[in-house]
Amino acid sequence: MKYPIDTKVTINNRVWIVAEFRLGRGREWIYTLANERNDGTFDTIRLNERAIGKITYKESKEEIAFEVAGEVYA
């Protein structure tokens, strides 16, 4: 188990919280991720460890951090 309950995972700029995990398909951890909407309902998805790792790794590589030195004129 890599992601304990209440771990926050960001997917597509939405914060998903690990609500449940279980051992499925033999020796593979399956995680249920929940995202609360404004009206109090939840969206849920189920992913395995590999899928969560690939999604979060890809998104972290796509983020581009930069600093602007000095003044910027438009």
N, C-alpha and C positions, 0 to 999 in steps of 0.2 A: 504494500500500500504506500503510494507516494504522496497522495493528497488527502490529508485528514478532513473530517467534517468542519465546516465553516471556513475552509480555505477559499480565498477570493481569486478568481481567474477572469481576466479581461479578454473577451472575444467580441470583435467588431464594435469596439468602444462601449460595450455593455459589460457591467460587472456581474458575473455569475458566481454563485456560492455553492460549494459542494454540500449537498443536502443528504446524500446517501452514497455508500459504496458497498459493493458486494463482489464476491468471487463468482465469475460466470465463465462459461465455456471452458471448463477445465481449470486453468491456472491464470486466468486473465481478470484483472480488476476492472469492473465496470462502475463508472461514477455517474450519479444523477446530479446535474447542475440545475440550479433554480435561479430565475431572475424575476424580481417582483415588479409588476407594472404599477402605474400611478393609481389605478382603481383598486389595488389590493390583490388582484389575481396574480398567478405565477405562470411563467413560461418555464418548461423543463426540457432538458435534453439529456441524453445518455451517451457518454463517450468512454472509450477505454483510455488507459494511460498514454499509449502511443499517440492517439489522436490529439489529446490535450497538449502533450509535449510539442507536437508538430505545429499546432495552431499557435500556441503562445510563442514558440521560437520564431516562426515566420513573421508574426506581428511585431515582435520586438526588433527584428532586423529591418522592417519597413519604416519604423519610426526614425525620423531624421532629426537629430538635435544639432542646433547650430547657434553660434553666438555672433552678434554683430558688434564689431569693435568700432568705436567712434560714432559719427553721426551718419544717418541715412537720409538721403534726399530722394523724394519721389517726383 
